[in-house]
Amino acid sequence: MSLNTSELFRRFENLVRIGTIAAVEHKTKQLRIQSGELLTDWLDWPAEMGRNYIRWRPLRLGTQVVFVCPSGDPAQALIVSILYSNQLDTPSTNEAIDLIQFDDGTHLSYNIESGLLDVTSIKQISLRAQHINIKGTSSFEITSPKIQINGPITQQNGDITSDGISVQQHTHISPESKSPTGTPQ
């Protein structure tokens, strides 16, 4: 097989390219990339998976990508990396923070310096499991205009205080003697 110089140059130029996502088809998990004058055919987008998980991450138009073309053939292109751009910039430049941010403002971040895991949801958070165990080694605080618990509550190893009144240590005034009663038994 003999290739002329211009064909070799074209293939070499196409080995590694940078472009932007020009079209997305979520149902087939395919996209097209615009790189200069080149508009690729429909390509499979990269999957993010490990031994114990697989992640669905819908890609968006305008995202900048690096793609490689085996033998310089764009019909065989594979996306190898996604890049930040002026249009889709990083939500933080703090080197101590790992951050996932969604378009509606919901975010999950971890600050390695402070040890703070921060989850902020704009609307709702739903946790579902057969057993949920939340443990604070120093304290556990809930602040909300309303708290609703559906189901029985069991409390062990300590007192319950409501508006400064101890469940275990409070007393009442006896209606007959008008004297304080003893603590609950």
SERO-214533 format. One line per 2 residues: number of its first residue (from 0); their letters; for each residue x, z, y of N, C-alpha, C. Coordinates in steps of 0.05 Angstrom, whole numbers. Atoms other than C-alpha are relative to their C-alpha. Example, Ala and Ser with C-alpha at 12.3 -4.5 7.8 and 13.67 -1.06 7.14 Angstrom:
<nodes>
0> AS> 18 0 -24 246 156 -90 18 0 24 | -16 -1 -24 273 143 -21 -15 14 22
</nodes>
This chain:
<nodes>
0> MS> 17 0 -23 0 0 0 18 0 25 | -15 1 -25 28 -19 67 -18 5 24
2> LN> 15 -7 -24 4 10 132 16 -9 24 | -14 8 -24 21 -18 200 5 24 17
4> TS> -7 -22 -17 50 26 254 -23 12 15 | 22 -10 -15 -14 32 293 -19 17 -18
6> EL> 16 -16 19 -52 56 231 13 26 -7 | -15 -25 5 2 107 216 -3 19 23
8> FR> 2 -16 -24 0 131 288 -29 12 2 | 28 -10 -1 -77 137 285 -4 22 -20
10> RF> 3 -21 20 -74 177 221 15 26 8 | -16 -23 -9 -19 222 248 -14 15 22
12> EN> 14 -12 -22 -58 234 312 -25 15 -9 | 24 -13 10 -119 254 271 5 23 -19
14> LV> -5 -22 19 -84 305 226 -12 26 9 | 10 -26 -11 -100 365 271 -11 -7 28
16> RI> 13 6 -26 -149 360 329 -15 25 10 | 17 -20 -12 -186 405 377 -25 -15 11
18> GT> 25 12 -10 -259 390 394 -21 21 5 | 22 -18 -3 -326 420 409 -23 -8 -17
20> IA> 23 5 17 -388 426 367 -21 -15 16 | 18 17 -15 -433 369 389 -29 0 -11
22> AV> 27 -1 13 -491 376 339 1 20 -23 | 1 -20 21 -513 430 291 -26 -4 -16
24> EH> 23 1 17 -560 427 231 2 25 -18 | -2 -26 13 -572 499 208 -10 -1 -29
26> KT> 11 1 28 -613 482 145 20 -11 -20 | -20 12 18 -557 439 115 28 12 4
28> KQ> -26 -12 -7 -501 481 146 21 -21 6 | -19 21 -8 -469 420 177 0 -3 30
30> LR> -3 4 -29 -444 401 245 17 -25 5 | -16 22 -9 -412 345 284 18 10 22
32> IQ> -20 -8 -20 -350 352 327 6 -23 18 | -9 20 -19 -334 314 391 28 7 8
34> SG> -28 -4 -7 -259 306 403 9 -26 14 | -6 24 -15 -243 257 458 -22 -21 -5
36> EL> 19 21 6 -276 191 439 -12 3 -29 | 8 -3 28 -284 213 366 -24 19 -3
38> LT> 22 -17 8 -351 240 342 -1 -1 -30 | -2 -1 29 -344 262 270 -27 -5 -13
40> DW> 24 0 16 -395 251 215 -8 29 -4 | 10 -27 6 -435 311 191 21 14 -18
42> LD> -20 -15 15 -385 363 166 -11 27 -8 | 8 -27 8 -395 427 127 15 20 18
44> WP> -14 -19 -17 -380 487 170 12 22 -18 | -15 -19 17 -333 542 146 -18 25 -7
46> AE> 15 -25 9 -363 600 106 19 24 3 | -15 -25 -2 -341 671 117 -10 18 -23
48> MG> 8 -16 23 -341 708 51 24 14 -12 | -20 -15 15 -303 758 10 -11 5 -28
50> RN> 8 -7 27 -308 787 -59 -27 13 -1 | 25 -16 1 -366 833 -41 -20 -7 21
52> YI> 20 7 -20 -402 798 16 2 -30 7 | 1 26 -12 -422 732 47 -15 2 26
54> RW> 11 -3 -27 -438 724 121 -12 -26 9 | 13 22 -13 -487 677 154 5 3 30
56> RP> -6 0 -28 -462 661 224 -7 -27 12 | 9 26 -12 -502 606 259 19 -8 22
58> LR> -18 10 -21 -455 564 301 -16 -12 22 | 15 9 -23 -474 540 370 14 -25 13
60> LG> -10 24 -15 -466 476 411 21 9 20 | -20 -5 -20 -404 474 455 23 18 -9
62> TQ> -21 -17 11 -362 520 411 25 -17 -5 | -25 15 4 -289 497 412 12 7 -27
64> VV> -10 -4 27 -258 487 343 26 -15 -3 | -23 15 9 -193 466 311 -8 -11 -27
66> FV> 7 12 26 -203 417 254 23 -17 -10 | -21 16 13 -156 383 205 -13 -23 -15
68> CP> 11 24 14 -166 314 174 21 -8 -22 | -19 8 21 -131 305 106 6 -30 1
70> SG> -9 28 -1 -91 240 106 -7 -13 27 | 7 10 -27 -112 233 180 -28 -13 0
72> DP> 26 12 2 -183 214 158 -22 19 10 | 20 -18 -11 -237 246 203 -25 3 -18
74> AQ> 23 -2 18 -289 233 148 4 24 -19 | -6 -23 18 -254 289 108 6 25 16
76> AL> -7 -22 -17 -248 337 167 -10 27 -9 | 7 -28 7 -249 412 156 6 17 25
78> IV> -5 -18 -22 -256 465 210 17 23 -10 | -18 -22 8 -199 515 206 -1 24 19
80> SI> 1 -22 -19 -211 557 268 -20 -5 22 | 17 2 -23 -259 572 324 15 13 23
82> LY> -16 -9 -23 -230 582 394 -19 9 22 | 14 -7 -25 -253 616 458 3 -23 19
84> SN> -2 21 -20 -266 570 516 -11 11 26 | 12 -9 -26 -287 575 590 -30 3 -3
86> QL> 29 -1 3 -359 562 568 -8 23 -18 | 6 -21 20 -357 612 510 24 19 -1
88> DT> -23 -18 -3 -308 666 531 -3 25 -16 | 0 -25 14 -289 731 497 -16 21 16
90> PS> 15 -20 -14 -336 789 514 17 24 9 | -18 -22 -8 -276 836 523 29 -9 -2
92> TN> -29 5 3 -201 834 534 14 26 -6 | -11 -26 6 -190 908 516 12 -1 -28
94> EA> -13 2 26 -139 908 459 -6 23 -19 | 7 -23 17 -165 975 433 -28 -4 -12
96> ID> 28 3 8 -235 948 421 -4 -24 -18 | 11 21 16 -264 907 364 -29 -1 6
98> LI> 27 2 -11 -331 880 387 -15 -24 -12 | 19 22 7 -390 839 362 -22 2 21
100> QF> 21 0 -21 -437 819 418 -19 -23 -5 | 21 20 4 -503 781 412 -10 -8 27
102> DD> 9 11 -26 -535 738 466 -20 18 14 | 20 -17 -13 -591 789 479 12 26 11
104> GT> -13 -24 -10 -539 843 497 5 21 -22 | -6 -18 22 -540 879 430 30 -2 -7
106> HL> -28 1 7 -469 899 411 8 23 -19 | -12 -20 18 -428 937 360 30 -1 7
108> SY> -29 -1 -6 -358 960 381 13 24 -11 | -16 -23 9 -303 1005 356 25 1 17
110> NI> -23 -5 -16 -250 1034 401 20 16 -16 | -20 -13 17 -188 1051 360 14 24 15
112> ES> -13 -21 -15 -160 1095 417 -18 25 2 | 18 -23 -3 -221 1139 427 -14 8 -26
114> GL> 13 -5 25 -248 1133 356 -30 -3 2 | 29 2 -4 -317 1115 383 -11 -26 -12
116> LD> 15 22 11 -362 1070 342 -26 -1 16 | 23 2 -18 -416 1046 391 -18 -23 -9
118> VT> 20 20 7 -479 1009 368 -22 2 21 | 21 1 -21 -526 988 424 -19 -23 -8
120> SI> 20 20 6 -590 952 405 -20 -2 23 | 19 3 -22 -636 923 457 -28 8 -8
122> KQ> 27 -6 9 -698 932 415 -2 21 -22 | 4 -18 23 -695 965 346 25 1 -18
124> IS> -20 -2 22 -648 990 292 -16 9 -24 | 14 -7 24 -674 993 221 21 5 -22
126> LR> -18 -7 23 -636 1029 165 -18 4 -24 | 16 -3 25 -663 1023 94 19 5 -23
128> AQ> -17 -6 23 -632 1056 34 -15 20 -17 | 13 -20 18 -652 1098 -26 7 28 10
130> HI> -9 -26 -10 -612 1156 4 17 -5 25 | -16 2 -25 -585 1163 75 11 28 6
132> NI> -13 -25 -6 -535 1218 91 15 -3 26 | -14 0 -26 -514 1230 163 12 27 4
134> KG> -14 -26 -1 -461 1284 173 18 0 25 | -18 -4 -22 -429 1307 237 17 25 -5
136> TS> -17 -23 6 -369 1353 229 -1 21 23 | 2 -19 -23 -382 1385 298 -28 3 9
138> SF> 28 -2 -10 -452 1368 322 -14 -27 -6 | 17 23 4 -510 1319 314 -22 2 21
140> EI> 19 -1 -22 -553 1303 374 -18 -24 1 | 20 21 -3 -617 1262 382 -13 3 27
142> TS> 13 -1 -26 -643 1245 451 -20 -23 0 | 21 20 0 -709 1208 455 -25 11 13
144> PK> 25 -10 -11 -775 1212 493 -19 10 -22 | 18 -8 21 -810 1218 426 15 -3 -27
146> IQ> -11 1 27 -787 1234 355 -22 4 -20 | 21 -1 21 -833 1222 296 13 0 -27
148> IN> -11 -2 28 -816 1244 225 -25 -1 -18 | 22 2 20 -863 1222 169 11 10 -27
150> GP> -9 -12 26 -853 1266 108 8 29 4 | -7 -29 -2 -835 1338 92 28 3 10
152> IT> -27 -6 -10 -775 1370 125 10 25 -14 | -12 -23 12 -729 1417 89 25 7 16
154> QQ> -22 -9 -16 -679 1457 130 14 23 -14 | -15 -21 14 -624 1501 100 24 9 17
156> NG> -25 -11 -11 -566 1545 122 1 1 30 | -1 -4 -29 -583 1563 193 -28 2 12
158> DI> 24 -5 -14 -636 1576 244 -9 -26 14 | 11 21 -16 -682 1527 280 -8 12 27
160> TS> 8 -10 -26 -690 1536 355 -15 -22 14 | 16 19 -14 -744 1502 395 -6 11 28
162> DG> 3 -9 -27 -745 1508 471 10 29 4 | -12 -26 -3 -700 1569 465 -11 22 -18
164> IS> 13 -20 17 -744 1604 413 10 -4 -28 | -11 1 27 -712 1620 346 -23 3 -21
166> VQ> 20 -2 21 -756 1607 285 5 25 -17 | -7 -23 17 -719 1661 245 -1 27 15
168> QH> -3 -25 -15 -711 1713 301 -23 6 19 | 20 -5 -20 -773 1706 344 -20 21 -9
170> TH> 21 -20 5 -827 1758 349 -26 -8 15 | 25 4 -13 -900 1758 369 -10 27 11
172> IS> 13 -24 -9 -943 1809 405 -24 5 -19 | 22 -7 17 -990 1844 357 -26 3 16
174> PE> 25 -2 -15 -1063 1836 379 -11 28 0 | 12 -27 2 -1080 1906 356 16 20 17
176> SK> -16 -20 -13 -1021 1947 381 12 -9 27 | -13 11 -24 -997 1901 437 30 4 1
178> SP> -29 -3 2 -926 1914 412 12 -24 -14 | -13 23 14 -875 1862 389 0 4 -30
180> TG> -1 -1 29 -879 1845 315 29 -2 -9 | -26 5 11 -819 1841 269 6 -30 -2
182> TP> -7 29 4 -782 1776 256 -13 -11 -25 | 12 12 23 -810 1726 206 14 8 -26
184> Q> -12 -6 26 -799 1742 133 4 -24 -17
</nodes>
